[in-house]
Amino acid sequence: MKLDNRIAIVTGAAGGIGLAAARRLLQDGACVMLVGRHQDKLDTAMADLETEAAGRVATALCDVAREEMVAAAVDATTAKLGNWDIVVNNAGRMDFKRIEEQTADDWRGTLDVDLLGAFYFIKQAFLKMRRGGAVVNVSSIHAMETEPLVAPYAAAKAALLSLTRSASIEGKARGIRVNAVLPGAVDTPMLWDNPNVKSGAEVIDTADVGKPEDVAATIAFLVSDDAAFVNGATLNVDGGRLARL
Ligand SMILES: NC(=O)c1ccc[n+]([C@@H]2O[C@H](COP(=O)([O-])OP(=O)(O)OC[C@H]3O[C@@H](n4cnc5c(N)ncnc54)[C@H](O)[C@@H]3O)[C@@H](O)[C@H]2O)c1
């Protein structure tokens, strides 16, 4: 299979897009470390995935906003699964507040997870990952077009594209590719819990709602050798929602 002998880390892997990405990478032959903040949810995800991929899944408790926990999760991956060569920076948070009500801590809280969390894993990749590795950063179409109440999220996801570009340049000499996906509306709690969606301020046509598996398939392509010449790319996975007037 395409990802035989590959070792992957997926952050925010207990549900939504992260769980779908973990499942898809396992189906394609990889071993996968599930990274998340809640051990009970990681255990449930692992039990589910192990029915299809016994012995190829492990978990690491890790707040991606804490660099020392990221380093420990990476070392746990090497110890439990072997030398890792894929990272999917999927963990994310989205908070809702008017700009005039936001504090610097609100901004730091979002940037710590949505931007620095990815930076910490990329840093570890550049320090420890073997050649031929691949990083996928899960950004958002909010990096390009956005809505009220989510300024820190939109800024973090836009900065994540900039980090993707920079890391793709510096990663090239190390044989590590770095790309980003920009999901549109995807059928996870993050979409339906969005107050803008609940209030009707953001209208979602169900024809524009994708499945976590749609994003997972794109991630699986980007980390595979089929994408060996794809580096520094940002790929919308939104069913064309962003392109329409
Ligand atoms: N669902 C959508 O419509 C949509 C659209 C665009 C982008 N995205 C992005 O896709 C990614 C996955 O989102 P999702 O829709 O699956 O929602 P989700 O809420 O199911 O997934 C987010 C995951 O990140 C984890 N997480 C949050 N903070 C963390 C931290 N500090 N350390 C470790 N894990 C942390 C959460 O526990 C959760 O498992 C996010 O980066 C999100 O911004 C989602």
The ligand as a Tripos MOL2 file, in Angstrom:
@<TRIPOS>MOLECULE
LIG
   44    48     1     0     0
SMALL
NO_CHARGES

@<TRIPOS>ATOM
      1 N1        -15.0630   21.4780   10.4560 N.am      1 LIG1
      2 C1        -14.8270   22.4600    9.6240 C.2       1 LIG1
      3 O1        -15.7720   22.9620    8.9720 O.2       1 LIG1
      4 C2        -13.4390   22.9920    9.4190 C.ar      1 LIG1
      5 C3        -13.2440   23.9270    8.4060 C.ar      1 LIG1
      6 C4        -11.9700   24.4440    8.1840 C.ar      1 LIG1
      7 C5        -10.9160   24.0300    8.9680 C.ar      1 LIG1
      8 N2        -11.1170   23.1170    9.9620 N.ar      1 LIG1
      9 C6         -9.9370   22.7360   10.7470 C.3       1 LIG1
     10 O2         -9.8480   21.3340   10.7840 O.3       1 LIG1
     11 C7         -9.1840   20.9380   11.9880 C.3       1 LIG1
     12 C8        -10.0020   19.8550   12.6700 C.3       1 LIG1
     13 O3        -11.2580   20.3980   13.0310 O.3       1 LIG1
     14 P1        -12.5910   19.5280   13.1600 P.3       1 LIG1
     15 O4        -13.5890   20.1510   12.3110 O.co2     1 LIG1
     16 O5        -12.2870   18.0910   13.0150 O.co2     1 LIG1
     17 O6        -13.0380   19.8740   14.6410 O.3       1 LIG1
     18 P2        -12.7620   19.1350   16.0270 P.3       1 LIG1
     19 O7        -13.1340   20.1190   17.0720 O.co2     1 LIG1
     20 O8        -13.4050   17.8050   16.0010 O.co2     1 LIG1
     21 O9        -11.1820   18.9080   15.9820 O.3       1 LIG1
     22 C9        -10.2600   19.7330   16.6140 C.3       1 LIG1
     23 C10        -9.3860   18.8400   17.4490 C.3       1 LIG1
     24 O10        -8.2830   19.5890   17.9520 O.3       1 LIG1
     25 C11        -8.1080   19.2230   19.3080 C.3       1 LIG1
     26 N3         -7.3890   20.2490   20.0310 N.ar      1 LIG1
     27 C12        -7.7950   21.5180   20.2890 C.ar      1 LIG1
     28 N4         -6.8680   22.1460   21.0240 N.ar      1 LIG1
     29 C13        -5.8480   21.2640   21.2130 C.ar      1 LIG1
     30 C14        -4.6150   21.3280   21.8800 C.ar      1 LIG1
     31 N5         -4.2440   22.4470   22.5260 N.pl3     1 LIG1
     32 N6         -3.8090   20.2480   21.8820 N.ar      1 LIG1
     33 C15        -4.1890   19.1110   21.2550 C.ar      1 LIG1
     34 N7         -5.3630   18.9880   20.5980 N.ar      1 LIG1
     35 C16        -6.1820   20.0670   20.5800 C.ar      1 LIG1
     36 C17        -9.5260   19.0140   19.8260 C.3       1 LIG1
     37 O11        -9.5470   18.2830   21.0350 O.3       1 LIG1
     38 C18       -10.1500   18.2750   18.6490 C.3       1 LIG1
     39 O12        -9.8960   16.8840   18.7460 O.3       1 LIG1
     40 C19        -9.0210   22.2070   12.8310 C.3       1 LIG1
     41 O13        -7.6960   22.6940   12.6780 O.3       1 LIG1
     42 C20       -10.0030   23.1600   12.1920 C.3       1 LIG1
     43 O14        -9.6220   24.5110   12.3670 O.3       1 LIG1
     44 C21       -12.3500   22.5960   10.2120 C.ar      1 LIG1
@<TRIPOS>BOND
     1     1     2 1
     2     2     3 2
     3     2     4 1
     4     4     5 ar
     5     4    44 ar
     6     5     6 ar
     7     6     7 ar
     8     7     8 ar
     9     8     9 1
    10     8    44 ar
    11     9    10 1
    12     9    42 1
    13    10    11 1
    14    11    12 1
    15    11    40 1
    16    12    13 1
    17    13    14 1
    18    14    15 2
    19    14    16 1
    20    14    17 1
    21    17    18 1
    22    18    19 2
    23    18    20 1
    24    18    21 1
    25    21    22 1
    26    22    23 1
    27    23    24 1
    28    23    38 1
    29    24    25 1
    30    25    26 1
    31    25    36 1
    32    26    27 ar
    33    26    35 ar
    34    27    28 ar
    35    28    29 ar
    36    29    30 ar
    37    29    35 ar
    38    30    31 1
    39    30    32 ar
    40    32    33 ar
    41    33    34 ar
    42    34    35 ar
    43    36    37 1
    44    36    38 1
    45    38    39 1
    46    40    41 1
    47    40    42 1
    48    42    43 1
@<TRIPOS>SUBSTRUCTURE
     1 LIG1         1 GROUP 0 **** ****
